[in-house]
Amino acid sequence: MIEKLFGLLLCNFAKLLTGVRPLWQNCEPEAKLRVYFANHRSHGDFVLIWAALPAVLRRQTRPVAGADYWLDSRFKTWLINKVFHAVLVDRRPGRDGPDPVEQMAAALQAGNSLILFPEGTRNLDEALLPFKSGIFHLAQAMPSVEFVPVWIENLGRVMPKGAIVPVPLLCTLTFGAPLTLTPGEAKAEFLARARHALLDLAPPAN
Amino acid sequence: MSPDHTLFNVFAAVFAALAVASGIAAGLKWRLAAGASSVVIDNLNARINAWWWMVGVLAVAFWIGEGGIIVLFGLISFQALREYISLTHTRRGDHHALMWCFFFFLPAQYLLIAIDWYGLFSILIPVYAFLLLPISATLCSDAERFLERAAKVQWGLMICVYCISHVPALLTLEIPGFFGRNAQLIIFLVLTVQSSDVFQYVCGKLFGKRKLAPAISPSKTLEGLVGGLLTSTVLGAALYWLTPFNVWQAALVALTINIVGFFGGFVLSAIKRDRGVKDWGTLIEGHGGMLDRVDSISFSAPIFFHIVRYWWV
């Protein structure tokens, strides 16, 4: 109960702070099995995507987050598990826990859509880092799932890495045309295609 | 007539004018063949509906009194600055400077109006923000495009906060023989300049042929400009009884602020073109963002303020 209330409060706060406006370009908010993949500049990123989704879709959408960051305090652990129901993955190279791709595939098989940041970490620069290969392996494991690119504009400026107080700028979320793995598509090809689909949604560079 | 009575009558007249406008717009929509739709007429209806809201909010603020007016324009500045910075390129190193803008300089500027400290009001942003914001940005050790970033932040603060704050600052002027009626100056300024925008739009749609400057603002026409300026100058002259001016002075002041206001919209259009957008935002349906609605006010307010302060105080 308190978790739901807190989630709703956080959503409305994010909407109020950023005036977030979802633009659905060649994509409709539908209850399909999807992986929303976005550029990552701020911890608020998935909250904003989450808040911008219609409530029906929000309930069945789970963010994918790094366990190392979220499990280091009791409040963060509660927030990420109970409020966001995140799929927590171990990003360390020498991990001995479960395989992140299997974890994500299991969540999809259970009927949940995912929010994923394929750059793997927050990007402090402009544009986009190269994608990690996890998104490709996930596409291979779940070939029927739609991958929807989501460009998040400005949130990195509202709350950049290291900032404590957010600045109330307006954010826009652009949802692009969904893509799926074509049979026989190689890893490098798919990653480049997904990355370009996301970059195409970005406003013209400065 | 008491000042309260005057304001009541003015708002009643504006609402009546809006009712007429709504009637005409509904008539135009009805005249279209059933099922047909026209972008221009739909936009006209959206604009007029938004005007009902805007005038309504303004009326509530005036009904509350000076505090209401100051807070309303503070919120207008906040939204305008938000739209401006959202479209302007800044870097991580500007975060602190932006925090200062939103959480210190903006509220401080309006607080200074409330406590009637004109000396500091007039220099807070042009001097202190001007010096302190770049200091704050250098402390983040990021020199890339530094001058450009500092200039953009300062410029936004000037247009969206400093200039717009001159509207409620009219309340602080002490004009002999005009005691307790300063809110009417705000009505005069807002009605004249906003009606100029409206009449330019109407004249442009009805008679517009020659494009004024397609590279900056594709919809502005010479016919629209001249027709709009003249009509709203006549309106300004007819509103002389709201002000300490006589008819001719009112006409001259109205013409001046309309010309400056026109260029306000023009300058802000140039920025929008450069950033590749049509509107500053989506807050006001049919109009775009807050900054699309107050661009002309922001340029004309300080000029109007100084004209009144120099010759009538």
Interface residues (C-beta under 8 A of the other chain):
Chain A: G19 R21 L124 N154 G156 R157 P160 K161 A163 V165 V167 P168 L169 L170 C171 P203 P204 N206
Chain B: F78 R82 E83 I85 S86 H89 T90 R92 H95 L98 M99 F102 F103 G276 G281 T282 L283
